[in-house]
Amino acid sequence: MKFTHYFLFTRERPDRKDIRMEWIEQAFHFPLKEDIQADGRIRRWAKIEENQKFLRLVLLEDGITVHNAFFDRSFKPED
């Protein structure tokens, strides 16, 4: 995995500081769902058992660079 400057910057926000790197790795390697956006970026979701939330990971088109990671309150597993 690689990371964009945007990801590294937003990771310092109070609402993102609690997202563990192991959770990001889980969403990266073992997504519950994957979707490709119109701009070619890749979205992956993983359920984080510790807090019963869904983490959304946004990758660049290369599939290895993490651009964003956040808890997605609107995600439903059947989507």
C-alpha positions as CSV (number, residue, x, y, z in Angstrom):
1,M,0.0,0.0,0.0
2,K,1.0,3.6,-0.7
3,F,-0.7,6.7,0.5
4,T,-1.6,10.1,-1.0
5,H,-0.7,13.3,0.7
6,Y,-4.4,13.9,1.1
7,F,-4.8,10.7,3.0
8,L,-1.9,11.5,5.3
9,F,-3.3,15.0,5.9
10,T,-6.8,13.9,6.7
11,R,-5.6,11.1,8.9
12,E,-4.7,13.7,11.4
13,R,-8.3,15.0,11.8
14,P,-10.0,14.1,15.1
15,D,-12.7,12.1,13.4
16,R,-10.1,10.0,11.6
17,K,-7.3,9.5,14.2
18,D,-9.0,6.5,15.7
19,I,-8.9,4.5,12.4
20,R,-6.3,1.9,13.0
21,M,-3.9,0.9,10.2
22,E,-4.9,-2.8,10.7
23,W,-8.4,-1.8,9.8
24,I,-7.2,-0.1,6.6
25,E,-5.2,-3.2,5.8
26,Q,-8.3,-5.3,6.3
27,A,-10.4,-3.2,3.9
28,F,-7.5,-3.2,1.4
29,H,-6.9,-7.0,1.4
30,F,-10.3,-8.4,2.4
31,P,-13.1,-6.1,1.3
32,L,-16.7,-7.0,2.0
33,K,-17.6,-5.1,-1.2
34,E,-15.7,-3.3,-4.0
35,D,-16.9,-0.8,-6.5
36,I,-15.3,1.3,-9.2
37,Q,-16.3,4.9,-9.4
38,A,-16.8,6.8,-12.7
39,D,-13.4,8.5,-12.3
40,G,-11.7,5.1,-12.0
41,R,-11.1,5.2,-8.2
42,I,-11.8,2.0,-6.3
43,R,-14.0,1.9,-3.2
44,R,-13.7,-0.9,-0.8
45,W,-15.7,-1.6,2.4
46,A,-14.9,-3.8,5.4
47,K,-16.9,-4.4,8.6
48,I,-14.9,-3.5,11.6
49,E,-16.0,-5.9,14.3
50,E,-14.5,-3.9,17.2
51,N,-17.0,-1.0,16.7
52,Q,-19.6,-2.6,14.4
53,K,-19.0,0.1,11.7
54,F,-18.2,-0.1,8.0
55,L,-14.9,1.4,6.9
56,R,-14.7,2.8,3.4
57,L,-11.4,2.8,1.7
58,V,-10.9,4.8,-1.5
59,L,-7.9,3.8,-3.7
60,L,-6.5,5.5,-6.7
61,E,-6.9,3.9,-10.1
62,D,-3.6,2.0,-9.6
63,G,-5.3,-0.1,-7.0
64,I,-2.5,0.2,-4.4
65,T,-2.6,3.9,-3.4
66,V,-4.9,4.8,-0.5
67,H,-6.5,8.1,-1.0
68,N,-9.2,8.2,1.8
69,A,-10.5,6.1,4.7
70,F,-13.5,6.8,6.8
71,F,-16.4,5.2,8.5
72,D,-19.3,5.1,6.1
73,R,-22.6,5.6,8.0
74,S,-24.7,5.2,4.9
75,F,-23.3,1.9,3.8
76,K,-25.6,-1.1,3.9
77,P,-24.0,-4.6,3.2
78,E,-26.6,-5.5,0.7
79,D,-25.9,-2.4,-1.4
